[in-house]
Amino acid sequence: MRCLRKPCPTPNYREAVVAPFTGHAVAGYLRREAPAALSGVLGDAFLYRGSPGQSTWADVPWIAVFDPVVTTAATRGYYVVYLFSATMADVHLTLAQGTTAVREEFPGGARSELQRRAALMRARLPEHAEWFSDAPIKLGGESPLAKDYEPSVAFGVSYKTQNLPAEEDLVADLRRMSRLYLMLTARGGIDSFEVAGEPDDGAAALTIIERRRYGFHRRIERDSSAAKEAKRVHGHVCQGCQLNFAQVYGPIGAGYIEAHHLTPLAELPEDVPVKQDPKTDFAVLCANCHRIMHRKGGPKTVADLRVLHRLSELRAFLSAV
């Protein structure tokens, strides 16, 4: 993870900010080389982005790791992020939140809401205390955005940029943090189970683990770019019952279908990236078939679902004879 070790241009950031922003080597490094270094450690299951600012230098630059199931932008969701202090004396590896979307929703109390959500993140990840601190961080930024970063942090670890740990220790911390990131999503993220969608009317009988897995499954299906691509790959005809919304409902139904992630709920891992291949990891289903697939005790595979549908057609035919 050489983006945090010499030769790394971030210690020269204070010199860079007095120079023109456009085309500067330090800005380019934060946008390209630093994210590429993180990708070399964690692999291609995540997205990586670094920001020196937009059109002008940021007082708190950052380098982030996004799980596309959660977010693809720093403005919303939660993610792993290195936050540099305004003096460049410190860099903080954190699990933090996007602040822009929260400020839009809570214009008069964004920082209180960020603190509330950070506390929920810590509560769902008690394991964090073995490696990371939940003590508040101080970034020293003057902009409102930079000041919002501080309450957005759930926990992390701080380093002195002029006295960084050994390479293997930096890598170990990053891998631990990314593992906790994945675990948080599997455990509900920052959503409330009381208002989260449920698989059926018998949801009260589900264990907390089953509810977590169902919520995780639905998050993959609703928010994943892979799920959107799955609809393009598989088309818009239900693979369970062959319902074509356009044929039934006309133009208003054109292009409508739901994506179903094929990994069984019981097999969803907590701490490794979930497969997101649009062709092999998803099916497309109408809402009724999708609901049945998620119902407790429902069919395990789309093939099983098709058998149920054919049996229902046979029963209907025989009853009409």
ZIDA-V789412 format. One record per residue. N is the residue number from 1. PSI is psi in degrees with one decimal (999 if undefined). BURIAL is # if it has 16 or more other ideal C-beta (glycine too) atoms within 10 Angstrom, else .. Layout:
n:N psi:PSI burial:BURIAL
n:N psi:PSI burial:BURIAL
This chain:
n:1 psi:63.2 burial:#
n:2 psi:-7.4 burial:.
n:3 psi:-18.3 burial:#
n:4 psi:10.1 burial:#
n:5 psi:160.2 burial:.
n:6 psi:143.1 burial:.
n:7 psi:115.3 burial:.
n:8 psi:127.7 burial:#
n:9 psi:-7.4 burial:#
n:10 psi:-33.5 burial:#
n:11 psi:-19.0 burial:#
n:12 psi:10.2 burial:.
n:13 psi:-38.1 burial:#
n:14 psi:-31.2 burial:.
n:15 psi:-36.1 burial:.
n:16 psi:-34.1 burial:#
n:17 psi:-12.4 burial:#
n:18 psi:-1.2 burial:.
n:19 psi:164.8 burial:.
n:20 psi:140.6 burial:.
n:21 psi:-47.6 burial:#
n:22 psi:126.3 burial:.
n:23 psi:5.4 burial:.
n:24 psi:142.8 burial:#
n:25 psi:-36.7 burial:.
n:26 psi:-41.6 burial:#
n:27 psi:-42.3 burial:#
n:28 psi:-38.0 burial:.
n:29 psi:-45.9 burial:#
n:30 psi:-30.6 burial:#
n:31 psi:-31.1 burial:.
n:32 psi:-64.2 burial:.
n:33 psi:-41.6 burial:.
n:34 psi:-48.6 burial:#
n:35 psi:-37.2 burial:#
n:36 psi:-35.7 burial:.
n:37 psi:-40.0 burial:#
n:38 psi:-39.8 burial:#
n:39 psi:-35.0 burial:.
n:40 psi:-23.5 burial:.
n:41 psi:-45.6 burial:#
n:42 psi:-15.8 burial:#
n:43 psi:-172.5 burial:.
n:44 psi:12.2 burial:.
n:45 psi:-18.5 burial:#
n:46 psi:168.0 burial:#
n:47 psi:150.8 burial:#
n:48 psi:138.8 burial:#
n:49 psi:141.4 burial:#
n:50 psi:147.4 burial:#
n:51 psi:120.6 burial:#
n:52 psi:0.3 burial:#
n:53 psi:178.6 burial:#
n:54 psi:110.9 burial:.
n:55 psi:-19.0 burial:.
n:56 psi:160.8 burial:.
n:57 psi:135.1 burial:#
n:58 psi:145.9 burial:#
n:59 psi:-18.5 burial:#
n:60 psi:90.8 burial:#
n:61 psi:162.9 burial:#
n:62 psi:161.3 burial:#
n:63 psi:122.9 burial:#
n:64 psi:156.7 burial:#
n:65 psi:119.3 burial:#
n:66 psi:132.3 burial:#
n:67 psi:117.3 burial:#
n:68 psi:-17.5 burial:#
n:69 psi:-29.3 burial:#
n:70 psi:-51.1 burial:#
n:71 psi:158.0 burial:#
n:72 psi:9.8 burial:#
n:73 psi:153.3 burial:.
n:74 psi:-5.4 burial:#
n:75 psi:-14.8 burial:.
n:76 psi:167.9 burial:#
n:77 psi:-153.4 burial:#
n:78 psi:157.1 burial:#
n:79 psi:167.2 burial:#
n:80 psi:133.1 burial:#
n:81 psi:136.6 burial:#
n:82 psi:120.2 burial:#
n:83 psi:123.8 burial:#
n:84 psi:136.5 burial:#
n:85 psi:158.4 burial:#
n:86 psi:-28.1 burial:#
n:87 psi:-9.7 burial:.
n:88 psi:11.3 burial:#
n:89 psi:-25.5 burial:.
n:90 psi:151.4 burial:#
n:91 psi:136.7 burial:#
n:92 psi:121.1 burial:#
n:93 psi:119.0 burial:#
n:94 psi:161.3 burial:#
n:95 psi:112.3 burial:#
n:96 psi:-178.9 burial:#
n:97 psi:153.1 burial:#
n:98 psi:133.7 burial:#
n:99 psi:-26.3 burial:#
n:100 psi:-47.0 burial:.
n:101 psi:-36.4 burial:.
n:102 psi:-41.2 burial:#
n:103 psi:-33.9 burial:#
n:104 psi:-36.2 burial:.
n:105 psi:-32.9 burial:.
n:106 psi:68.3 burial:.
n:107 psi:-26.5 burial:.
n:108 psi:-3.7 burial:.
n:109 psi:37.9 burial:.
n:110 psi:-42.0 burial:#
n:111 psi:-35.0 burial:#
n:112 psi:-40.0 burial:.
n:113 psi:-39.5 burial:#
n:114 psi:-41.0 burial:#
n:115 psi:-39.3 burial:#
n:116 psi:-45.6 burial:.
n:117 psi:-36.5 burial:#
n:118 psi:-38.8 burial:#
n:119 psi:-37.9 burial:.
n:120 psi:-40.9 burial:#
n:121 psi:-44.1 burial:#
n:122 psi:-41.1 burial:#
n:123 psi:-34.3 burial:.
n:124 psi:-10.2 burial:#
n:125 psi:64.1 burial:#
n:126 psi:-21.1 burial:.
n:127 psi:-19.1 burial:.
n:128 psi:-28.9 burial:#
n:129 psi:-17.7 burial:.
n:130 psi:-29.7 burial:.
n:131 psi:-25.1 burial:.
n:132 psi:158.9 burial:#
n:133 psi:145.3 burial:.
n:134 psi:17.7 burial:#
n:135 psi:143.2 burial:.
n:136 psi:146.8 burial:.
n:137 psi:156.3 burial:#
n:138 psi:118.8 burial:.
n:139 psi:-23.9 burial:#
n:140 psi:13.3 burial:.
n:141 psi:151.8 burial:#
n:142 psi:-22.9 burial:.
n:143 psi:152.4 burial:.
n:144 psi:-38.3 burial:.
n:145 psi:-46.0 burial:.
n:146 psi:-36.4 burial:#
n:147 psi:-29.2 burial:#
n:148 psi:-26.1 burial:#
n:149 psi:-38.2 burial:#
n:150 psi:-51.1 burial:#
n:151 psi:-11.5 burial:#
n:152 psi:-14.9 burial:#
n:153 psi:128.2 burial:#
n:154 psi:-46.6 burial:#
n:155 psi:168.6 burial:#
n:156 psi:-165.8 burial:#
n:157 psi:142.3 burial:#
n:158 psi:143.1 burial:#
n:159 psi:151.5 burial:#
n:160 psi:126.7 burial:.
n:161 psi:-25.3 burial:#
n:162 psi:1.0 burial:.
n:163 psi:60.2 burial:.
n:164 psi:151.8 burial:#
n:165 psi:173.6 burial:.
n:166 psi:154.6 burial:.
n:167 psi:-44.7 burial:.
n:168 psi:-29.6 burial:.
n:169 psi:-39.4 burial:.
n:170 psi:-43.5 burial:#
n:171 psi:-42.8 burial:#
n:172 psi:-42.3 burial:.
n:173 psi:-42.2 burial:#
n:174 psi:-42.0 burial:#
n:175 psi:-39.3 burial:.
n:176 psi:-43.3 burial:#
n:177 psi:-41.3 burial:#
n:178 psi:-34.4 burial:#
n:179 psi:-43.0 burial:#
n:180 psi:-36.0 burial:#
n:181 psi:-49.1 burial:#
n:182 psi:-40.5 burial:#
n:183 psi:-38.3 burial:#
n:184 psi:-44.1 burial:#
n:185 psi:-42.2 burial:#
n:186 psi:-22.8 burial:#
n:187 psi:9.5 burial:#
n:188 psi:-5.8 burial:#
n:189 psi:-128.5 burial:#
n:190 psi:18.9 burial:#
n:191 psi:154.9 burial:.
n:192 psi:129.3 burial:.
n:193 psi:-23.1 burial:.
n:194 psi:-26.2 burial:.
n:195 psi:-3.9 burial:.
n:196 psi:154.1 burial:#
n:197 psi:151.0 burial:.
n:198 psi:152.9 burial:#
n:199 psi:-29.0 burial:#
n:200 psi:179.9 burial:.
n:201 psi:-14.6 burial:.
n:202 psi:19.2 burial:.
n:203 psi:-25.7 burial:#
n:204 psi:-23.8 burial:.
n:205 psi:-8.3 burial:.
n:206 psi:146.9 burial:#
n:207 psi:165.5 burial:.
n:208 psi:-34.3 burial:.
n:209 psi:-43.2 burial:.
n:210 psi:-39.3 burial:.
n:211 psi:-39.1 burial:#
n:212 psi:-48.0 burial:#
n:213 psi:-38.8 burial:#
n:214 psi:-45.3 burial:#
n:215 psi:-40.0 burial:#
n:216 psi:-45.4 burial:#
n:217 psi:-47.0 burial:#
n:218 psi:-32.1 burial:#
n:219 psi:-44.1 burial:#
n:220 psi:-43.7 burial:#
n:221 psi:-34.3 burial:#
n:222 psi:-41.9 burial:.
n:223 psi:-9.8 burial:#
n:224 psi:134.9 burial:#
n:225 psi:-28.9 burial:.
n:226 psi:-36.6 burial:#
n:227 psi:-39.4 burial:#
n:228 psi:-41.4 burial:.
n:229 psi:-32.8 burial:#
n:230 psi:-36.7 burial:#
n:231 psi:-35.4 burial:#
n:232 psi:-40.4 burial:.
n:233 psi:-45.1 burial:.
n:234 psi:-11.8 burial:#
n:235 psi:-165.3 burial:.
n:236 psi:25.9 burial:#
n:237 psi:129.8 burial:#
n:238 psi:127.3 burial:#
n:239 psi:-3.6 burial:#
n:240 psi:-53.8 burial:#
n:241 psi:-0.8 burial:#
n:242 psi:19.4 burial:.
n:243 psi:131.5 burial:#
n:244 psi:108.8 burial:#
n:245 psi:-35.6 burial:#
n:246 psi:-37.1 burial:.
n:247 psi:-35.6 burial:.
n:248 psi:-43.2 burial:.
n:249 psi:-1.2 burial:.
n:250 psi:-158.0 burial:.
n:251 psi:-32.4 burial:.
n:252 psi:-22.8 burial:.
n:253 psi:-4.9 burial:.
n:254 psi:132.1 burial:.
n:255 psi:2.0 burial:.
n:256 psi:132.5 burial:.
n:257 psi:163.4 burial:#
n:258 psi:144.9 burial:#
n:259 psi:136.7 burial:#
n:260 psi:123.4 burial:#
n:261 psi:128.9 burial:#
n:262 psi:-16.3 burial:.
n:263 psi:125.2 burial:.
n:264 psi:146.9 burial:.
n:265 psi:-41.5 burial:#
n:266 psi:-18.7 burial:.
n:267 psi:1.5 burial:.
n:268 psi:122.1 burial:#
n:269 psi:153.4 burial:.
n:270 psi:-31.3 burial:.
n:271 psi:19.2 burial:.
n:272 psi:151.7 burial:.
n:273 psi:141.6 burial:#
n:274 psi:138.2 burial:#
n:275 psi:139.5 burial:.
n:276 psi:36.0 burial:#
n:277 psi:117.4 burial:.
n:278 psi:-32.2 burial:#
n:279 psi:-43.1 burial:.
n:280 psi:-17.2 burial:.
n:281 psi:1.3 burial:#
n:282 psi:153.2 burial:#
n:283 psi:167.8 burial:#
n:284 psi:133.4 burial:#
n:285 psi:152.6 burial:#
n:286 psi:168.1 burial:#
n:287 psi:-39.1 burial:.
n:288 psi:-48.1 burial:.
n:289 psi:-37.9 burial:#
n:290 psi:-42.6 burial:#
n:291 psi:-41.1 burial:.
n:292 psi:-38.3 burial:#
n:293 psi:-33.6 burial:#
n:294 psi:-10.3 burial:#
n:295 psi:139.3 burial:.
n:296 psi:126.6 burial:.
n:297 psi:6.2 burial:.
n:298 psi:-179.2 burial:.
n:299 psi:145.2 burial:#
n:300 psi:-29.8 burial:.
n:301 psi:164.9 burial:.
n:302 psi:-33.2 burial:#
n:303 psi:-42.2 burial:.
n:304 psi:-38.6 burial:.
n:305 psi:-42.0 burial:#
n:306 psi:-38.6 burial:#
n:307 psi:-45.2 burial:.
n:308 psi:-42.8 burial:.
n:309 psi:-41.1 burial:#
n:310 psi:-38.4 burial:.
n:311 psi:-38.8 burial:.
n:312 psi:-38.8 burial:.
n:313 psi:-39.7 burial:.
n:314 psi:-42.9 burial:.
n:315 psi:-41.1 burial:.
n:316 psi:-40.6 burial:.
n:317 psi:-46.5 burial:.
n:318 psi:-35.7 burial:.
n:319 psi:-21.5 burial:.
n:320 psi:-10.4 burial:.
n:321 psi:999 burial:.
